[in-house]
Amino acid sequence: MTSIIVWFCLVAALIALAYYVTRIAKSEEADSRQDTGLALLEFGRAFPHEAVRSLHATSDGGAIFVRLHDGKAGFMRNHRAHYACSVIKPGRVRILPLSDAKGFTAEFLDQPSQNGSFQFASEEEAAEVSLWLLDNYVSVADRQAEGTRRDPATENTR
């Protein structure tokens, strides 16, 4: 009878240990998905000549949007142990609003496999990222044409 109790206690201890180890592994995986420092290093490795201004991760940590110094935007998709990094070319992304103001749907014209809906922690974050993407949507030719136009309100009159 005592051997049955010993075996039962041993099996119960192994089950408890397995449960504890899987909980720790899940929490470490969730922490690594939110690691923007690793994302910054990965983006720097993929695009060494691009200066990163700021990063905004989605609420689930599955994607990170990157604002670059020269007004361009980048995108990173988390694939467990690494990030798939890309620089978004001007005019090559479409943004559609979601019913929840904390997110939007992005359609990447050059990389359809990256399309999806993205939720952020706050409405402000979602608005800021969508503004980056809208600013990135304006092509370089449009910016140069805008710079060569003369604004009558700012001209000096004699």
Beta strands, then each sheet from edge to edge (+ up, - down):
strand 1: 52-57
strand 2: 63-68
strand 3: 73-79
strand 4: 82-88
strand 5: 93-97
strand 6: 103-108
strand 7: 116-119
sheet 1: 1+ 2- 3+ 4-
sheet 2: 5+ 6- 7+
end
